[in-house]
Amino acid sequence: QVQLVESGGGLVQPGGSLRLSCAASRSISLYNLGWYRQAPGKQRELVATITSGGSTNYADSVKGRFTISRDNAKNTVYLQMNSLKSEDTAVYYCNLGGGMYLPSSRWGQGTQVTVSS
């Protein structure tokens, strides 16, 4: 059973940046990877996905501000978040092995991102 460990969350002011990391306990090279988020009282939603070949997909709300990337040698996927807004506040979850638009059942524990002045 693969383990996914997210890190990099925290409190940031509007307009600021954060980089999230998700480290897997085994090789990720053959898998699609994704970042999802869940705000209080809302359903979990897709933020960004990246295929094993490096193709990416973003939610409209984060296009141009967030960048997903992967380092297969480090078994890690990243989410660079720039120009953060209050509406980006959520728990961010890493997902392994899903499709471009739907997640698998393999999740990390999540990392809290709070955007507030």
N, C-alpha and C positions, 0 to 999 in steps of 0.2 A: 504494500500500500504506500503510494507516494505521499510525502508530506510537503506542504507548501507553507512558507513562512514569509509573511509580508512585513515590511518595515518602511520607515520614512515619513509616516504621518505626523501630524502635529497641528499647532495653531499658527495661522499665517494671516496677515492683513490682506484685505482686498487689493488685487493687483500684484500680489506676490507670487512666488514660485515654490514648488516642492517637487522632489523626485521620489517616487515610491519604488521599492524593490520587492521582488518575490523570488525567493530562493527555493528550488525544488531539491528533494532528497535523492533524486536520480536523474538520469539523462532526459532532457526535454526536446532533443533535436527532432524527433519524429512527430511532435505534437503541436497542434494549434494552442495558443495561449490567449487569455483574455483578462481584462480588468472590468469589474462590475462595481456598482455602488448602490447603497441603500440608505436613504435619508429617513429620519424618524417619521413613522406613519405612512411611508410610501413603499411600493414594491421595489425589489432589487431590479436595477436596470443596467443594460450594457453601456460601457464607456468606450472600450476599444478592444479590438482583437487583432492578432497577428498570426498568420499561418506558419507552418513549418518552412515554407519557402520565402517568407518575409513579406507577403502581401498584408496590407493593413486595412482596417475598417474602423470608422469612428462614428459615435453618436453625433447628430447635427449640433447638439448643444456644446460640444467640446472641439469641434473641427477648427483647426487653425490655432488652438491654444494648447492642446495636449498632444504628446507624441509617445507612442508605444514602440518599444524596441526589445530586442532579445540578445543575450550572449549565451550561445549554446555551450561554450567552453566552461562557463561558470554556472550553468543550469539556472540562469536567472532571467527574469523578464522585468522590464522597467516601465514606468509611466512618468514622463516628464510633464509637469503641469505648470503652465505659465498663465499670467493674467487671470489669476483665480478670482472667483466671484463668490458671494455669500451662498448662492444656490448650488455651489459645488460641495458644500458641507455635507458629509456623509461618511459612512464606513465603507472603505474600499476593499474589495475582495479580489483575489487572484483566482483564476480558473484554468485548469489543465485539461486539454483533450476535447474541448467542445468544438462547435462549428463556428462559422464566421458571425452568426447571429444568435445562436443559442448556446447556453453553457452545458458542460457535463456536470456530473455529480461530485467532481473533485474540486474542493474549495480550500482555501486557506482560512485562517481564523479572522482575518480582517484587520485593517488599520484605520484609525479615526483621523479624518481630515476636517478641521474646523477653520472656516474662513470668516474672520470677524475683526472689526476694528476695536 
